[in-house]
Amino acid sequence: MRELAYYEAKLEALGEILAADERVHLFGGSFLGLSPHRGLFQKIALAYPERVAFPPISELGFCGLAVGAAMAGLRPVVDLSTASFIFEAWPQVVNEAANAFYMSGGQTRAPVVFHIFHGLRGGGAAQHSHSPQAMLWNAPGLEIALPSSPRDVRGLLKTAARSDNPTIFVDHVQLLEMLGPVPEDDAAIPFGVAEVKRAGSDVTLIATSYLVQRCLAVAERLAREGIQAEVVDPRTLVPLDFHTLMASVEKTRRVVIVDECHQSCGVAAELAARIGEAGFDKLKAPIRRVATLDVPVPYSQRLEEFIGPSDSRISEAVRAVVG
Amino acid sequence: MLPKLPKENLLEILRKMLLIRHFEESLIGLFDKGLFRGHYHVYIGQEATGVAALSCLGGGDYMFTTHRNHGHLLARGAEPGRLLAEILGRKDGYNKGKGGSFHTNISSLGILQTSAVVAGIIPLSTGAAYAARARKSGQVSVCLFGDGALEEGAAPESFNLASLWKLPVLFLCENNGKYGVGRAVAAAQSSTMAAYPLTDLPKAYKIPAEQVDGLDAGAVHAAVSEALSRIRRGEGPRFIEAQTVRWPGSESNWPVVPVPTEVALAWDVGTAPEKVRGWYRECDPALIFIRELVEEKQVTREEISQVDKNVRGQVAQAVDFALKSPYPDLEEALKDVFA
C-alpha cells in the first residue's frame, strides 16, 4: 500500500469529495492549519473557484450560512480552524444545526461538516487549545469524528461529507506530518466502527485523535517492561462503537482512558461511566482517566506539558492499574 | 391602499388575514382552557405585512420565520388543523408534536427552519440564498424577523456576508413596536438599538433598505414585489422594515383578546373596550383592509361577511381536528435525532 503524509491524505480527500459531489462547497481555507504545507490548499481553491469560499471573520454568520445552505440542499464543509473558535458559532451549531432534524419532526436535514483543530498545539495558551468534543457530545444531533492516522482522516472525511447529519470533524495539528499507509480505492470509513490499533492482553488504552499515536508510542515502551497494552480508537464518538471498546475491556479487564478534554465531564468521563455501568464486575482495577487537568491551558511550555495527558502520565496510569 | 391586484387575489389576501386573526383568537381561548403549555406569540396586528409580503413569493422560494410564526405559516399555505395540532403537541402536528409553537416548520412549503432564537434564522436564510445562487435556481430566500433580532450579532454578520456575496435574500424586519410598550419606555420602538432608524444597520453594510407602513397591505405588497424582482435580477440582498402598532392584547405576559374580531368593527368599534378602541379604529390591519375593499367598491359587505363565515368554519374544523388528534406515542421522543 502507498504511504502518504497525513496532510496529503487529507488534501486528497478534500479534492475527492469536491469532485464526487457538486453539492459540496468549502468555506474557509485553513484545513491544513498553519502548517508549512498550508499553501497546497490553494490548488483546490483554484480548481473549484465557485465552490470554495473565503468568508470574513464571522464564525456565527458563516457557520449559520453553511447550516442554511445545507438545509437548502448543499453539503457544505466549513473550516473553523482552531477548535476554540467554534464557541463563536455555538448558537448555530448546537441550537440550530443539532436540533433541526428533531424539532422539525424529521423534515429538515442539515448535512453540514464543521472542521476544527482541537487540543494542545504547543503555545496555543488558553484561547487556542480547546477540545470541545465533550461539550458537543452533550448536544444530541451532532455526529463527531476524530481521525488519528492518514488512512482515517481520508476515510472519515469522505463519510462526513456523505452524512445526512451535521458532523463535527475534530482534527489535530500534531498529526499533520505523520506518515502512514493509505489505500488507493475509495476507502470511506463508516462512522460507528472503532478500531483496535494495537492488540494487547494486559490493559486497554482508549484514546482518540493525536492521543492514539501517543498511546501507541507509550505501548511500545511498556512492552519492553513486559506490559502488553491494547490501544482502541473509537474513531467516532457519535455514533459510538461501544461494543468494540467493551470487548477489549472484557479481555484485558483493565482500562485507562486517555483524553485531551479537561478531565471533568470530558470524553473520558463519559466513557468511564459507560464502562463502569456495563462491566464493573469485569474489572480487576479501577478505571483510570488521563486527561487535561482542570485548569485553563497555560502558555509556558513546561506548564502546558504538565497539565496535558503526557506520555509519562499515561505510563504511570497503566502501571498503576496493572501493578 | 389596496395592492394592485385583481379582485380574486384581494379576496384571497382578505381570507388569509381573517384566517390568521380567527386562528390566533381561538388559540388564545385554547390556552386559557389549559390545552397547551408554555408561553407563545401571536401574529394579531401584523396580518397585512405577512399576508401581502408572502403573496409575492413563488412556489419554490424559501421562507424562514421565528417564534412569531403562525401567521407566516398560514399565509404560506399551512393547513390550520395540522398547525394547531402541532401547537397543542399532538401526533398530527407538522412536526409530530416535537416542535410546538416555537418551531413549527413545513419543509414542503419551503419553510426549512423556524427558530425561537430571535436572530437564529438570519444566517440560515442567508445560507439558503447561497444554495439557491449556487444552483442558479432563481429561488429567493425571505427572512421574517422582529425588530429585537437586530440586537443579536447574527444579524450584522449575516448582512455583511449577504452583501459581500450579493445573495438573493430579503430581510423583512417586522417592527411591531412603532409606538410600542414594552422594552424602551417612551421610545418610538420596542427594541433597544443605537442604530436608529433600524434601516441604518443594513445600510452600513450597503444593503438597500426602506421603511414601509406594515398596516398597509398595498404598501407592503408594492415594496416586497419590487424588492424581490430586484433580488431575482441578481442585485443582491435587500432590507425592508415594516412598521406595525402592537396589538393591545399582547400587552401582558400572555395574550388576551380585548374584543373578538367581527367584520362590523371595521365601521363601528363601539363594542370594544374604550381603552383599546383607538387601536381597532386606526391600527388594525384587517379592519383597514376591509374598509378599503368596500370603500373602493370592489367588494360588498355581504361578500366580506361570507369570507369571514367560511374562515370561522375552517378554524372551527381545525380546532376539532387538533383536539381529536392523539398525543404522540412515547417512542416518538426517541426518534428523529439523526437522519
Chai-1 contact restraints between the chains, C-beta under 6 A:
chainA,res_idxA,chainB,res_idxB,connection_type,confidence,min_distance_angstrom,max_distance_angstrom,comment,restraint_id
A,P56,B,N160,contact,1.0,0.0,6.0,A-B,restraint_1
A,S58,B,E157,contact,1.0,0.0,6.0,A-B,restraint_2
A,L60,B,G153,contact,1.0,0.0,6.0,A-B,restraint_3
A,L60,B,A154,contact,1.0,0.0,6.0,A-B,restraint_4
A,L60,B,E157,contact,1.0,0.0,6.0,A-B,restraint_5
A,G61,B,P123,contact,1.0,0.0,6.0,A-B,restraint_6
A,G61,B,E157,contact,1.0,0.0,6.0,A-B,restraint_7
A,G61,B,S158,contact,1.0,0.0,6.0,A-B,restraint_8
A,G61,B,L161,contact,1.0,0.0,6.0,A-B,restraint_9
A,G64,B,P123,contact,1.0,0.0,6.0,A-B,restraint_10
A,G64,B,L124,contact,1.0,0.0,6.0,A-B,restraint_11
A,L65,B,P123,contact,1.0,0.0,6.0,A-B,restraint_12
A,L65,B,T126,contact,1.0,0.0,6.0,A-B,restraint_13
A,L65,B,G127,contact,1.0,0.0,6.0,A-B,restraint_14
A,L65,B,Y130,contact,1.0,0.0,6.0,A-B,restraint_15
A,L65,B,L161,contact,1.0,0.0,6.0,A-B,restraint_16
A,A66,B,G127,contact,1.0,0.0,6.0,A-B,restraint_17
A,V67,B,L124,contact,1.0,0.0,6.0,A-B,restraint_18
A,G68,B,L124,contact,1.0,0.0,6.0,A-B,restraint_19
A,G68,B,G127,contact,1.0,0.0,6.0,A-B,restraint_20
A,G68,B,A128,contact,1.0,0.0,6.0,A-B,restraint_21
A,A69,B,G127,contact,1.0,0.0,6.0,A-B,restraint_22
A,A69,B,Y130,contact,1.0,0.0,6.0,A-B,restraint_23
A,A69,B,A131,contact,1.0,0.0,6.0,A-B,restraint_24
A,M71,B,L112,contact,1.0,0.0,6.0,A-B,restraint_25
A,A72,B,A128,contact,1.0,0.0,6.0,A-B,restraint_26
A,A72,B,A131,contact,1.0,0.0,6.0,A-B,restraint_27
A,G73,B,A131,contact,1.0,0.0,6.0,A-B,restraint_28
A,L74,B,A131,contact,1.0,0.0,6.0,A-B,restraint_29
A,Q92,B,P123,contact,1.0,0.0,6.0,A-B,restraint_30
A,E96,B,G120,contact,1.0,0.0,6.0,A-B,restraint_31
A,A100,B,Q113,contact,1.0,0.0,6.0,A-B,restraint_32
A,F101,B,D336,contact,1.0,0.0,6.0,A-B,restraint_33
A,F101,B,A339,contact,1.0,0.0,6.0,A-B,restraint_34
A,Y102,B,D336,contact,1.0,0.0,6.0,A-B,restraint_35
A,Y102,B,V337,contact,1.0,0.0,6.0,A-B,restraint_36
A,M103,B,K98,contact,1.0,0.0,6.0,A-B,restraint_37
A,M103,B,G99,contact,1.0,0.0,6.0,A-B,restraint_38
A,M103,B,H103,contact,1.0,0.0,6.0,A-B,restraint_39
A,S104,B,N95,contact,1.0,0.0,6.0,A-B,restraint_40
A,S104,B,N105,contact,1.0,0.0,6.0,A-B,restraint_41
A,G105,B,N95,contact,1.0,0.0,6.0,A-B,restraint_42
A,G105,B,K96,contact,1.0,0.0,6.0,A-B,restraint_43
A,G105,B,K98,contact,1.0,0.0,6.0,A-B,restraint_44
A,G106,B,D336,contact,1.0,0.0,6.0,A-B,restraint_45
A,Q107,B,S107,contact,1.0,0.0,6.0,A-B,restraint_46
A,T108,B,S107,contact,1.0,0.0,6.0,A-B,restraint_47
A,T108,B,L112,contact,1.0,0.0,6.0,A-B,restraint_48
A,T108,B,Q113,contact,1.0,0.0,6.0,A-B,restraint_49
A,R109,B,A339,contact,1.0,0.0,6.0,A-B,restraint_50
A,P140,B,V337,contact,1.0,0.0,6.0,A-B,restraint_51
A,G141,B,V337,contact,1.0,0.0,6.0,A-B,restraint_52
A,D164,B,A339,contact,1.0,0.0,6.0,A-B,restraint_53
A,N165,B,F338,contact,1.0,0.0,6.0,A-B,restraint_54
A,N165,B,A339,contact,1.0,0.0,6.0,A-B,restraint_55
